[in-house]
């Protein structure tokens, strides 16, 4: 397969299910196709390439990250125009990541594409979400409006990814959408800002079949689960294949639920995606516990 370094962009329509309930299938499909055509017509100005439709969105590539970011803003503007004209609740979310991709069979493949797709899952309505690798390659004008989202660990990846987000103004966006997005995205990062920082931690894993002290230094990630690729394998069917991850990011230990079936519980509440941890605290696993300590 041929390879190249590109910026990958995934788009996804938020609210399309609600739109389908407002209109006939034929009208709703026409609206989606109209937006699709507008986006494709805009691509040449940003040296972008349409790869394929993903149902409610698109997979696009760009030669430069800055052009991809500017095109993302244009896509939000086009979507808002369709929504305002047709008086429907229709918003778009966009995710970007840059790196090496493999070309074949009229499609693109590789971990760069996979990570961009994972980033789309944490973007909210009217948001553009990008990896730190992409953000770092931007000039100051194209960074404007982006704010830190903090670390995420995605299923299938062994290291954490730092993420940045930008909210695109949209007067029609419902308060319930905005409120839910802000709570999900901001609460863990706010908690981390008030958590004491240390260069290393010890995670004391206590499970009937696996007992060990996991030393984690700043910048490191440790995964647990039943799958052999995990950093620590726990042969317990109450665990998912890749169940959870722990990482030290800028001196703070984080726990990440990797879309597991049985989850993680911290201070009596199930962790929703991620949570910073206090020294002396405990994370309850489906079976067993992890205690956060200092070396």
ABEGO torsion letter per residue (X at the ends): XBBBBBBBBBBBBBGAAAAAAABBAAAAAAAAAAAAAAAAAAAAAAGBBBABBAGABBBBBBABAAAAAAAAAAAAAAAAAAAAAAGBBBBBBBBBBBEBBBBBGGBBBEAAAAAAAAAAAABBBGBBBBBAAAAAABBAAAABGBBBAEBBBBBGBABBBBBBBBBBBBAABBAAAAAAAAAAAAAAAAAAAABBBBABBBBBBBBAABBBBBBBBBGBBBBBEABAABABBBBBAABBABABBBBBBGGBBBBBBBGBAAEBBBGGBBBBGBBBBBBGBBBBBABEBBBBBBX
